[in-house]
């Protein structure tokens, strides 16, 4: 009965509070091992009608990490979304061990619900090499997070957010986001395809340090597609807009903790043929680049307004 009550609470987005966020965070790593190279994740309580892609990427990376020898950490991953996931069904992660060398290990991961493949991902793991030469892009000069409103404050105070968007955007997110530029919801004049956010976990993470790679992958799936809408003058909540992530890549440059503020700096170099490309860099508050991302996604304008929930 407790699970039913929790699910009922999650359906009311505006009262979606602490326990679902905690369960989402802890459930992200609740993978049951079934053999050497197969893991199963149980369903998580959710106000959504389809799986958030970042969840599947993070769990796929976690499953693959558990097949790699100690001392190797994620170097990069490239995920391709196949079909929308069902929040009510468990996810099975199958791992292929492509190679294991002294410095690198390569894995292929397929996420299934029943017979349907919802995600296919390649991942590379790398042993740390201290003392290697380094360089990195400079962090943009932006106001500190203390000077900015949280995204939740902006969205809860908005009259532009359609009801169908509320279950996703008004739920109790694991991460706190603070947009640097004005966070626009609906139609707008065309703007440069540039957006920055300060972001951090709302609560400290006391799990293994390696979990932060998966948390980073989870977090970076949000907003990366929307930056491609700005040059088109389209808001992410436009009634006729259909969106879907097609693929998502993360390059992990160095370990980082997600329970301190980081700057996620996003750009969109192109949108054409109903597909937008977004790229991003993630920086520590001290200005050190820790990860880079890229994502392509569908941005299709329909003939009629949508009424379905996300």
N, C-alpha and C positions, 0 to 999 in steps of 0.2 A: 504493500500500500504506500510505503514511503516513496518508492520510485514513481508510482502513479501521481502522487501529490506533486512531486518534483516536476514531472512532465507537464502537469496542468499549470503549474506556476510559470514554466518556461513559455507556455503559449501566450501568456500576457506579457508582452515585451516590456512595457513600462514598469512592471514590478519584478522584472527578471533580476534577481539579486544574488548575494554571495555564494550560496551553495552550488548553483549550476556552474558558476565560474570556477570554483574550486574543483568540481568534478571534471570539468572540461580539461583543466590544467593537469590534474593527476591522471585522468583517463587517457591523456595523450600518450602516456608511457606504459599503460596497462596492457602490454602485449603478452599473450600466452604462447609459450613456445611449444610447437607440436612437431617434433623432429628437429634435425639439425638446421634446416633451411626453410622452415615454414612457421609463421607466427599469425595469431588471430587476435584482432582487436574487437572487443564487444562494442555495441552501440553506445553512444553518449547522449544523455538528455539534451535536447536542442529545441529551440523555437523555430528552426528552419525547416524547409521542406526538401532540401538537398544538402549534401555534404559540402562544407567549406573546403576548397582545394588545399589550402595550407595545412589542414589537419592530415590529409592523406599523404602529402609530401613529407611532413614531419614524422609520421609513423613509419613510412617506408624507409626513411633515412635511419631511424632508430633501429628498425629490424635489421637492416644491412649492417649497421655498426656492431650489432651483437654477434655477427659472424666474423668479425675482423679481430685480429690479435691486438692485445693491449699495446698502447703507445702510438697507434695510427688513428688519426682524426680525419673527418671529412675535408676533402680538398675542393670538390665541386660535385654538383648533382644536376641532372637535366631530366625533367619530368614532362611527359606528354599525357594530357588528359584525354581519355577515350570516350567515356559515357558518364553522365551525371550519377553521383552516388546517392544511395538511399540512407537516410539517417537512422532508420529503424532496423537495419541489417548489420550483422558483423562484417568485418573486412578481413580477408585472408591475404597475407603477404608472402609471396614465394620468392626466394632468393636464389640467383644463379651466381656461383663463385667463378668469375671469369679468370682471375689471376691473383696470385699472392707472391709478391716479390719482397726483397729486403726493405725497399722504401715505399712501394705503392701496392695497394690492393684494389681490384676493380670488382664491382658487383652490378648485377642487373636485378631489378625488383619489379614484380608484377603484382598489382593489387586487384583482387577480385571480390565481387559480391555474387555468390552463386557461380554461374558460368560467365557472367559479364565481367570484362576487364574494364576497370574504371581508371586505372593509371598504369603506365609503364615508365620506369625510371632507370637511368644509369647513374652510378655514383662511384667516385674515386676517393680512396683514403690514403693518407700520406703520413709517414713518420716525421716527427718534428726534426728540423735541421737548424738548431741554434747557431747564431753567428753568420748566417748567410747574408749577403748584401740585400738591402731593402730600399724601396722607394714607394711613394704613394701619392695619389691625387690630393690636392689641398681641399680642406673642408670649406664650403661656402660660408661667408660672413653673414650670420643671421642673428636675430635677437635670441636671448636665452629662453629656456622653457618657462621660467618664472614670470616672464612678461607676456605670456600667451594664454588664451583660453583653451580649455580642453575641447576635443572634438565632441565629446558627449554633451557638454554644455551647449555647444552650437546646435547640435541636432535636436536635443530635447526642447530647446527654445524656438525651433523652426516651425513655421506653418507651411513650408514647401514640401516636406517629406510625405510622400504618398503612403497610405496605410499599408500597401503591399511591401514597402521597404522596411517597415518598422521592426518585424521580427529579427532581421539581420542587424540593422544599424543601431537599434535601441536596446539590444541585449547587453548583458553585463560582460563586456569584453575582458579577456585576460590582460590586455595591454592598454595603457593610457596613451592617447595620441594628442599632440598639440600642433595643429597646422600653423605654419609660418605665414603663408599667404591666406587671404580670405578663402574659407572653405565654402565653395558654392555648391548648391544642391541641384538647382534647376537651370534653365536656359541662361546664357550669359553672352556678352560680346566675345568674339574670339580673343584668346590670350596666348602668350607663349606656352609651349608645352613644358613647363617647369613647375615643380611643386616640392616643398620641403616639409617634413614633419619631425618634431621631436617625439620619441617613443621610448617606453620602458614598460616592464612588467609592473602591474599594480602592487604585487606583493613579492617579497624576496623569494627566490627559488633555492630550496635547501637540498635539492636532489644532486646527483653527480654533476660535476663540472661539464662533462661531455653533453649533457642534456641541452645546454645552451645552443649547440649547433642546430638541433631540431627545433628549438624555440625560435631561433632566428629564421629558419626556413618557413616555419608556420607564419610568423609575423610579416615576412616580406611579400607574401601573396596579396596583401591588402594594399589598395591604392595604385598599384603599379599599372594597371590597365586604364584607370580613370585619367591619368595624366595625358593620355592620348586624345581625350575628348576636348580638352581646353582649346586647342587651336581651331577646333571645329565649331566652337560656340555651343556645345551640347553639355548639359548637366547630367550627372550619373543617374539622377532620378527622373529623367525625361520619360513621359508616358509611352512614347513609341520606341524607346530604346531597348534592344535585346543585346545582352552582353554575356560572354562566357570566356573563361581562360582556356587557351589552347595548349600552351606549354609554359614552363617556368624553369629558369636556371639560376643557380646560386654558385658563386665562387667564394670560398671561405679563405680569406687571406691570413687570418690569425685568430686565435681564440678570443672570445669576448663574453662578458656577462650582460644579460639583457635586463637585469634589475637595476641598472643605472641608466640615465638618459643617454640616448644615441640619436644622431641626426640621420634621417633617411632622406636622401636627396635624389629626386626623380626627374627624368626627362623623357620626352617622346620624340624620336627622330623622324617618325613616319606614321601615317595612317592612309591606307589605300585598299581598295577591293574589300571593304568592310572588315579589314584587319588592322589593328593598331599595335605598334611596338612600343614598349616602355623599357627604360633602363634605369638602374639605380645604383647608388653607392651608399654604404652605411658607415658612419664615423662615430668614434667615441667622443665624449664631451671634450676630451683633450685634443681632438683633431686627427686621430690616427684612423686610417681606413681599415675596416675589418672584413668587409664583404662587398661584392658587386652582384647585381642581379639583372636579369632580362626576362621579359615576358611578352608573348604575342597573344592577342585575344580578339574575339569577335566583337565588333561594334556595329550592329545592323539597325537601321531605322525601318520600322514596320509601317505598313499603310494605316493601321489603326492602333489606338492606345491599348496597352497591356493592362490586364486586371488581375493576373495571377500573382501570387506571392513569390518572393525569391526563395 
